[in-house]
Amino acid sequence: MDVTTLEALIAFTLAAGLVTVTPGLDTALVLRTAAVEGGRRAFLAGIGICAGCLAWGLIAAFGLGALLAASETAYTVLRWAGAAYLFYLGGRMVIKARSGLDGMDGGDGIEPGATPGGWLVRGFVTNILNPKVGVFYVTFLPQFVPAGADVLSFTVLLATIHALEGILWFAALIAATRPMARMLRRPGIVRALDRLTGGVLIVFGLKLLLDARRA
C-alpha cells in the first residue's frame, strides 16, 4: 500500500534524526569548536555543515547526484579533494595545537579579524567535499518520496528537514558545552582538544581516502 505524504514525512524525519545524532566528523568539529572557540563560532560552523547537506539535497533533487553515484572518476576526484581538505584541517590542529586561547579578544572565543563567513565556509566545505554524503542523499532521499509527489520539490523538502534537524542538534551540543566552558578553555585542555580533534579529522580523511565504495 502506498504511503501518504504525511507518513513519508514522519518516517523520514525519524530516520534522518537518527542519522543526525550518530557521532561523526560533523559532531566532532562542532563540539571541538564550541569547547575551545566559543558557541558563536561553533553554531556558524554547524550552519555551514547543514548548508552543505542542503546543497547535496539540491544536487540530488536535480539529478546531478546520479553522476556521482554512477561515475567512478567523479567519485574518486571528490573523494581525494575531501581527504586533502581533512588532512589540511587536521594537520594544522595537530602541528599548531595551542597552549591556550592567546589572541582571543574579550575572552569570548573570537579571533581579531575573524569573519562569520569563514566559519560558515569551513563547515560547508567539510561537508560538500565528502562524496559519501552525496551518495547517501542520492540513495536515501528517493526512498521517502511518495508515489504521485513532485520529486524535485519533495526531495528539496526532505533535505530542508534534515538540515533543520542538524541545526537543532548542533545547538543542543553547543548548549551542553556551556557549563564546562571555563574548564574546557584551560591551556592543557585546549592543546589536547586541538590535537584530539585534528587526529579525528586525519582519521576521517584516511577513511575517506581508502574507501573506494560508492554506497
N, C-alpha and C positions, 0 to 999 in steps of 0.2 A: 504494500500500500504506500502511495506517495505521501511524503511528509508535507505538512503545511509550512508556510513561511515562518510562522511563529516557532514551530517545533524546530525548524532548521536553525533559527537564530539562537534559541535556547541551547541546543546541542553544541553549536559552535562556540558560544560564549563559555560554556563549561569546559570544553576541550581546550580551547585557546587559553583559558585561565590556568589550567594545569600546566600547559607548556610555558606560560609566562613565569610561573613561580618556580619552575625547575631551575636549580642553580646552574649557571653557565658563565660565559665570558661577560655578558652584559651585566649580570648581577655583581660579579667581581669588580668590574670597572666602576659601577655606581657606588658600591659600598666603600671601596678604597677612596674614591673622590670625596664622598660625604665625610668619611672619618678624618681625612687629612686636609682636604682643600676647602671644606665647608659645604653646607647644604645647597646653597645657591648654585654653585658650580656643578654639583652632582645632579641637581634637577635639570640643569641645562643639558648636561651630557645625556641624561635619561630621555629628554625630549628629542635630542638628536638621534638616539637609538630608535625611538619609536617612529621618528620621521623616516628612518631607513626602512623600517618594517612597512610603513605606509607606501613608500616608494616601490618596494618589492611587490606589494599588493597591486599597485597600479600597473607595474610591468606584467604581472601575471594576468591581470584583467584584460590588458590589450593584446595578450597572446605572445608578447615578446619573450616571456619567460620560457616558453616552449623551446626556444632556440637553445637556451642554457641547458635544459634537460636532455635535448637531443644531440647537441654538438659537444663532442669530447674536447675539441680545441677551445671553444668558448669557455667551457667549464674550467679547463686547465689554466687558461690565461687569468681568469678571475681568481682562481684558487691561489696561484702564485702571487698575484698582486695583494690579495688579502693576507697571505702568510708574511710577505715582506713588510706590510704595514704593522702587523702584530709584533714582528721581530724588532722593528724600529721603536715602537712604543715600549715594549718590554725591556729591550736593551738599554734604553735611556733611563728607565726606572731603576734597573739593577746597577748600572755603572755610576749613575749620578744620584744614588739614594741620598736624601738629605738628612742632615743631623738635627734638623728642627724646621721651624716654619720661618726661617730668615727670609726677608724680602717681602713678607706679607704686611699689608698696611692695615692698621687698626685692629689686628687680631681677628678679622672676620674671614680670613682664608682667601682674600682676593689679591692677586699679584698686581703691582703697579703696571698699567698698560694692558692688562688682560682684557679682552673683549668678550662679551657674551657669545658672539658668533663663533669664536674659536672653540668654545666648549661644545656648542651645537655641532660644529663640523667634526670634532673628534668622535662624538657618539655616532653621528651619521655615517662617517667614512668607515668606522669599525664594523658597522652592520652591512652597509651596501657592498663592501668588498668581500663579504662572506658568501660564497656561492651556495653553501648548504642552506642558508636562509632562503635564497631564491628558489632552489629546488623544493624546499619544504612548502613554500607558498604555492608553487605550481601544482604540486601533488596533493596538498592538504585542503586548500580552499575550495576547489571544484566539488569535493565530496559533500559540501554543505549547501550547494546551490540547488534549490528545489526545482522540480520539473515545472516548466512554464515561466520561470522567473527570467528577467533580463540578466544574462550572465555578466555583462560589463558592470552594471550598476550594483548588482548584488555582491559581486566579488569585491568591489570598492568598499561597500558597506561592511563586509566581513573584515577587511583589512583595517578599516577605521575602528571597529570594535576591538580588535587585537591591540591596536596602538593605544587606545584609551585604557585598556586593561594594563598595558605596560606602564603608562604614566602613573596610574593608581598604585601599582606595585612598587615602583621606584620611590614614590612619595612615602609609602609605608616604610621602606627600607631606610630612607633618609631620616624619617622621624625616629626610627629605632636607634639611630646612632647619636642623637642629640644628648641623651642623658650621660653618655660616655665620652662626650666631645673633649672635655678637659684632659681626661686620661689618654685618649687616643692621639692627642697632639703633643705628648711628651716626646723629646728628641729621639730616644731609643725606639719608641713605638713607631714614630714617623718613618725612621730609617728601615725598620723591619717591615712595615706595611708597603713601603716603596719596593723593597726587594721581593717580598712575597707576591705582590700583585704583578710586578714585572716578570717574575718567574712563571706565574699563571698565564700571562699573555704569551710568553715564549712557548709554553707547552701547548696552548691552543694553536699557535702558529705552526708548530711542528705537526700537530694532529691534522691540521688542515692541509699542510704541505704533503703529508704522506698518505692521506686518504684520497684515493682516486675514485671513490664511489660517487655516483650521481644521485643517490637516493638515500 
